[in-house]
Amino acid sequence: MRSTLAIDHLSHTQAGDLMIMDRNYPSYPMLAEICQFKRDFVVRCSSASFAMARLMLKGQGPDSQVVIVRVTALQSLRWSFLIPFNLSYVVLKS
C-alpha cells in the first residue's frame, strides 16, 4: 500500500525543510515521494540498501557521486506513481 505513516507526514513539511531519516527509511517509494514533494533529505543507508550504497559501504567506488534512481519494470507494476530521481551518495568517514 502506498500510504505509510512517514509518507503521510510529508504533507506537514514545506519547501526548505530538511528531512533527516535513519536506515529503515530509504525505500524507493519513500524517496520518490519525498522528491515529488520537492523536499530535501538526508538518510542513512544500510548495507542492504540500494546497489550503489552497498558498493560504497564496501569501499568500492568513489566516496561521493550522484546517480539517477529509476523504477524497474516490476516496481512500475506495483507502484505506478514512481518517478526517476537524482540521489547523491556520500560516504562519511570518521
Secondary structure, DSSP 8 states (H G I E B T S, - for coil): ----HHHHHGGG--TT-EEEE-TT---HHHHHHHHHTT-EEEE---TTS-HHHHHHHTT-S-SEEEEEE---HHHHHH-TT---EEEEEE----
